[in-house]
Amino acid sequence: MESYPAVNHPPAPASATDDQDILNIDGHMHGPMSGFIKKYFGHFHYVHQDGLLEIQAAGRIGGRCAVPSTAPSSDNFLPWFSDYVSREADGARGSWHLSCDNVAPEHEGTDDGARLLLTMPASQASNVQTRWDHVQVIGQFYQNRVCYQDGLLRLCRSAHEVFASQPTRLFLHGFYIRGSLIELWVFDRSGLYCSDMFDIQKDFVQFLSVILSYQWMTDQELGKINIIKTDKDGSYIILGRVGMPSLGKLYLKSQPIASREDLVGSGTTCYRARTPDSERWNHVLKFKWRWARERPEDKLLKLAKERCVWGAISLDHYEEVESTANLRRGLRWGTHRKFSGKGKGDIEEKRQEVTCNADGLVEYTEETDNFFQNRILACIVTSPVGRPLHTFQSLLELLQVFRDDIKCHRSLYYDAKILHQDISPGNMIILDGQDEGNPKGILIDLDSAIELAEGLETELDIVGTRPFMAIGVLKSECHTYRHDLESFLYVFLWTIITNHTENPPETSKLRQWSNGNWNKLAVRKSLDMDQNGFQTLLGEFTPEFHSLKPLAESLRQILFPLQAGVIWTGTDGSVEATDKLYDGMIRAFEEAIAFESGGRI
C-alpha cells in the first residue's frame, strides 16, 4: 500500500462561500453521465440468488454478502449501514467508518448528516480517528432536510481532504445520499461528475452491489497510483525517464514546503528531497496537474538555463505520469455546470424542503460555457532548495531577496525572452549561504510563464495568483513586464503586513484583494494604490517595519505615475521605459539596503 508523507491541514472552511473559493468546483461539475456505471462497475459480474449477492471480477469471486429482505428507511439508514458493513466485511480490502458532521451550517436547524468513509487497510476499530491518507471512498448521507448544494459541498470537502493527504492520487470515488436517493460521484483534478440518480428503496440490490464493489476494487480502480513508497529510511520515489538522466531514488521530507488548496486545479505539492547517499535536502520535488494547454515547465526551465539567466534554477528531472483525459476515456463530455445563481429567497426556500428532489444536480445547477479541461500530472525535480519568503530573518535579508528577485525577473525577460506572469510569495524563495555576487533570492515556478514570441499568439487569459495580480491583468489587458513588477509591490506589502505569517490580519485591507470578481478587484486595488488608500495600507505596518514606509511609497510612485491627477496603470513597452522601470525599482531597494546596513536592524 502506498505511504504518503504526513500533511497537516487547516480546519475546513465553515461557509459555502469559503468552500467554493477553496474547492474551485463551480463550473467544473458534470452529469448525470451516460455510461458512468458501465465504466466504473461494468467489469464486475453480480450474481443474486438465494438471498445472497456475489461479486465476481476476472473470473474470481471477490466477495459475497447477504441481501436483506427489505431496504432500510432513511430514518434508520445509518445504524443499519454500520451494522451491515461490519457483519458483511469478511475478506474485504477495506472497512467503512461513519462519523456525524460536527459543524452544522447556520441555516440548518438540525444536522442529520454523516460521513461514510471507506479506509484501507481494513480496520475494525471504531474508536480510532480516521486518517485521510487511508481513505479510498467518500460518502455523504442526509436523512432528509438539506439543501442540495450544502450537502454536495460537504462531500467535496471530504474529497479535498483526501487529495490534500494523497498528492499523487489520480481520482476518487464518492456518493451522495439524500433520503433514499443516491448519486455516485468521481472527483479528479479537472472536476467532478456523477451518475444518474437512483432510489435505494427501489434499487436496493444495485446499491449493495456498489458498496460491495468499492470494498473489492484494486488500487488502480480506486484511483491510486503507487509511486511513493516507504522503507526504513522514510518515504521515497523512484524516478526514471527514457532519454533523460535520472536521479533514481529520492527520499522525501515528511512535510511539504508548499501546497495548493484547490480541489479542482493544479494540486501542486512540493517536498524537499535528497539522494540516498546524501544527508542534505538539495532538491525540490513537485507534483502538479498542469493544464494541457500550458507549455510544459521543463521546456522553459531548460531555455532559461541555456540562455544563462541570472539566478535560474536547475531542472534535474521531469516526467509526465497521467492525464485526466485518459482517466475519463470512454465518457462523452459536453458543457459543465455551476450552482444556480438564484436569489436568496429561492435558495432559502430550497433549504426548507423536507422531501428530496429526484432531479439532483440538474435541478440545482445551470449550464456554463465551460468545456472539459485536460490536466496532466507532472513530476518535476529542481534545485537549489530555498526557504519560504515569510521566513526572512532580518529586514536586510528581505530587501536583498526582493532586489535579487527583480534582477532575476529582468534577466529572464531580457536574456531568455520569458515573462514569468505569476509573481507571488510562493514563487519567491530565500537562498542561504550565498557568496557575494550570487542571488540571495530567486524566482521559481515557470508554470504560468510564456515566451514573449508566443505571447502574441495566445489568448488573453487572466493569469496569476489573485491577491497579487496587477490592475491591468484584472482588466484583461495583455500581460506585460510592468504587470509583474507591479505584483512585486503587492507581494512586498503582503509580506510586511502578514509579518512572518502567510495570511493578513482579520482587519487588513489585504483581505479584500482575494474577494470579488475581476472588475471589483481592479477597482479596489486602484483605490488602494491612490495616495489616500496607500496611506491606509502603510498604517498597517507594525513598528518594526516603519523604516520601510519610504521604500513602499517610492515603489508606488515609480509604478503608478500620475496622469491628469489619476494614477496610470498602463505599460510603456519601449526599451528606454522598460530599462527605466527595472532600474528605478532595483535602485529603490539598493538605497533601502544601504540604509538598513548602516543602521540597526
Secondary structure, 3 states (H helix, E strand, C coil): CCCCCCCCCCCCCCCHHHHHHHHCCCCCEECCCCCHHHHHHCCEEEEEECCEEEEEECCEEEEEEECCCCCCCHHHHHHHHHHHHHHCCCCCCCEEEEEECCCCCCCCCCCCCEEEEEECCCCCCCCCCCCHHHEEEEEEEECCCCCHHHHHHHHHHHHHHHHHHCCCCCCEEEEEEECCEEEEEEEECCEEEECCCEECCCCHHHHHHHHHHHHHCCHHHHCCCCCEEEECCEEEEECCECCECCCCEEEECCCCCEECCCCCCCCCEEEEEECCCCCCCCEEEEEEEEECCCCCHHHHHHHHHHCCCCCCCEEEEEEEEEEHHHHCCCCCCCCCEEECCCCHHHHHHHHCCCCCCCCCHHHHEEECCCCCCCEEEEEEEEECCCEEHHHCCCHHHHHHHHHHHHHHHHHHHHCCCEECCCCCHHHEEECCCCCCCCCCEEECCCCCCEEHHHHCCCCCCCCCCHHHCCHHHHCCCCCCHHHHHHHHHHHHHHHHHHCCCCCCCCCCHHHHHHCCCHHHHHHHHHHHHCHHHHHHHHCCCCHHHHHHHHHHHHHHHHHCCEECCEECCCCCCCHHHHHHHHHHHHHHHHHHHHHHHHCCC
